[in-house]
């Protein structure tokens, strides 16, 4: 007679128990439940926590908390800054499935109004591996659209919207980006010096908007503002594209920036009232 097979768990982590494995036998996966509890722990008032705080909040050992945080960081749902951890905007994807409208669908009519008011194209975008990904585009005159359409794939450092998003990164992430960034020159005005780029990013972070003039195409300028939630998390950025001649200080600061900021507020209000998935709180830049 063949002897009964023993269940052997081999691990180098003492807090993984036989019970952890047995808990999957009736269909309940304990590790999945624990992972979700880690995500849920980052609630308002606890947007940033140390590994020890996460372990305490979830009733986990530090070793278990460390493994879950490492996994979530690798998957892009959590980011770390020194000893602190916090959620990223990617968590929105987990909730998007049951929502009637995404935040981008809610943003479209708001940006359409801004584009019509300014008679210029307006965009909403997010960062993805150093590039800007467009999520919403409010239509503008065709001659402008054809020119801008060829510039969608530019790296973040070259555009106002990308610089605004970079400026809102935690210091450690921004330092990492700048340490490896390769700056391309598109016109004689393009910033290709890392020190100068850092200075402009610091200025954008401080003033809350960013202007790029004739750096990608000498004929055009862009101004961008961040979309931040009630906890200071940067969800996206908005930009308006205009002719370089139109981008006077008066127009940018008194017309374009206020309208973009108002649009950002309306997008958040529509999200809160319209049932779009709520973005998690991320790190608030210094």
KAZI-V528936 format. One record per pair of residues at least 4 apart in sequence whose C-alpha atoms are under 8 Angstrom apart, sorted by the first residue. I is the first residue (numbers start at 1). J is the second residue. Records with the same first field share a line. If there is no record, write none. Layout:
I=J + J
This chain:
9=17 + 18
11=16
13=63
15=61 + 63 + 64
16=20
17=21
18=22
19=23
20=24 + 30 + 31
21=25
23=27 + 28 + 29 + 30
24=28 + 29 + 30
29=33
30=34
31=35
32=36
33=37
34=38 + 58
35=39 + 68
36=40
37=41 + 58
38=42 + 54 + 58 + 65 + 68 + 69
39=87
41=46 + 54 + 57 + 58
42=46 + 47 + 48 + 49 + 86 + 87 + 281
43=47 + 281
44=231 + 281
47=86 + 87 + 281 + 282 + 283
48=84 + 85 + 86 + 282 + 283
49=53 + 54 + 84 + 85 + 86
50=54 + 83 + 84 + 85
51=55 + 62 + 65 + 66 + 69 + 83 + 84 + 85
52=56 + 62 + 65
53=57
54=58 + 60 + 65
55=59 + 60 + 61 + 62 + 64 + 65
56=60 + 61
60=64 + 65
61=65
62=66
63=67
64=68
65=69
66=70
67=71
68=72
69=73 + 78 + 85
70=74
71=75
72=76 + 77 + 78
73=77 + 78 + 79 + 80
74=78
76=88 + 90
77=87 + 88 + 89 + 90 + 91
78=85 + 86 + 87 + 88
79=85 + 86 + 87 + 88
80=84 + 85 + 86
81=85 + 170 + 172 + 173
82=172
86=281 + 282 + 283
87=91 + 280 + 281 + 282
88=280 + 281 + 282
89=235 + 279 + 280 + 281 + 282
90=94
91=95 + 279 + 280
92=96 + 277 + 278 + 279 + 280
93=97
95=99 + 277 + 278
96=102 + 276 + 277
99=275 + 276 + 277
100=275 + 276
101=105 + 106 + 274 + 275 + 276
102=106 + 276 + 277
103=107 + 267 + 271 + 276 + 277
104=108 + 135 + 136
105=109
106=110 + 267 + 270 + 271 + 274 + 276
107=111 + 136 + 267 + 270
108=112 + 136 + 137 + 138
109=113
110=114 + 263 + 266 + 267
111=115 + 122 + 123 + 137 + 138 + 263
112=116 + 122 + 138 + 139
113=117
114=118 + 119 + 122 + 259 + 260 + 263
115=119 + 120 + 121 + 122 + 138 + 139 + 140 + 240
116=120 + 140
118=256
119=140 + 141
120=139 + 140 + 141 + 240 + 241 + 242
121=137 + 138 + 139 + 140 + 141 + 144 + 145 + 240 + 241 + 242
122=137 + 138 + 139 + 140 + 238 + 239 + 240 + 241
123=134 + 135 + 136 + 137 + 138 + 238 + 239 + 240
124=134 + 135 + 136 + 137 + 236 + 237 + 238 + 239
125=132 + 133 + 134 + 135 + 136 + 161 + 236 + 237 + 238
126=132 + 133 + 134 + 135 + 162 + 165 + 235 + 236 + 237
127=131 + 132 + 133 + 156 + 162 + 165 + 236
128=132 + 133
130=155 + 156 + 177
131=153 + 154 + 155 + 156 + 162
132=152 + 153 + 154 + 155 + 156 + 161 + 162
133=152 + 153
134=152
139=145
140=144 + 145
141=145
142=146
143=147
144=148
145=149
146=150
147=151
148=152
154=158 + 159
155=159 + 162
156=160 + 161 + 162 + 163 + 166
157=162 + 163 + 166 + 183 + 197
158=162 + 163 + 183 + 184 + 190 + 191 + 215 + 216
159=163 + 212 + 215 + 216 + 222
160=164 + 210 + 211 + 212 + 222 + 223 + 224 + 239
161=165 + 210 + 222 + 223 + 224 + 225 + 237 + 238 + 239
162=166
163=167 + 201 + 204 + 210
164=168 + 201 + 204 + 205 + 209 + 210 + 224 + 225 + 226 + 237
165=169 + 226 + 234 + 236 + 237
166=174 + 201
167=174 + 201 + 202 + 204 + 205
168=205 + 234 + 284 + 285
169=173 + 174 + 283 + 285
170=174 + 283 + 284 + 285 + 286
171=175 + 285 + 286
172=176
173=177
174=178
175=179
176=180
177=181
178=194 + 198
183=191 + 192 + 193 + 194
184=190 + 192
185=190 + 191 + 192
186=190 + 215 + 216 + 217
187=214 + 215 + 216 + 217 + 218
188=215
189=213 + 214 + 215 + 218
190=214 + 215 + 216
191=196 + 197 + 215
192=196 + 197
193=197
194=198
195=199
196=200
197=201
198=202
199=203
200=204
201=205
202=206
203=207 + 210
204=208 + 209 + 210
205=209
208=225 + 226
209=223 + 224 + 225 + 226 + 257
210=223 + 224 + 225
211=221 + 222 + 223 + 224
212=221 + 222 + 223
213=218 + 220 + 221 + 222 + 244 + 247
214=218 + 219 + 220 + 221 + 244
215=221
216=220
217=221
218=244
219=243 + 244 + 245
220=241 + 242 + 243 + 244 + 245
221=241 + 242 + 243 + 244 + 247
222=239 + 240 + 241 + 242
223=239 + 240 + 241 + 252 + 256 + 257
224=237 + 238 + 239 + 240 + 257 + 260
225=237 + 238 + 239 + 257 + 260 + 261
226=234 + 235 + 236 + 237 + 238 + 261 + 264
227=234 + 235 + 236 + 237 + 238 + 261 + 264 + 265
228=232 + 233 + 234 + 235 + 236 + 264
229=233 + 234 + 235 + 268 + 279 + 281
231=281 + 282 + 284
232=281 + 282 + 283 + 284
233=280 + 281 + 282 + 283 + 284
234=282
235=279
238=260 + 264
239=260
240=256 + 260
242=246 + 247
243=247
246=251
247=251 + 252
248=252
249=253 + 254
250=254 + 255
251=255 + 256
252=256 + 257
253=257 + 258
254=258
255=259
256=260
257=261
258=262
259=263
260=264
261=265
262=266
263=267
264=268
265=269
266=270
267=271
268=272
269=273
270=274 + 276
271=275 + 276 + 277 + 278
272=276 + 278
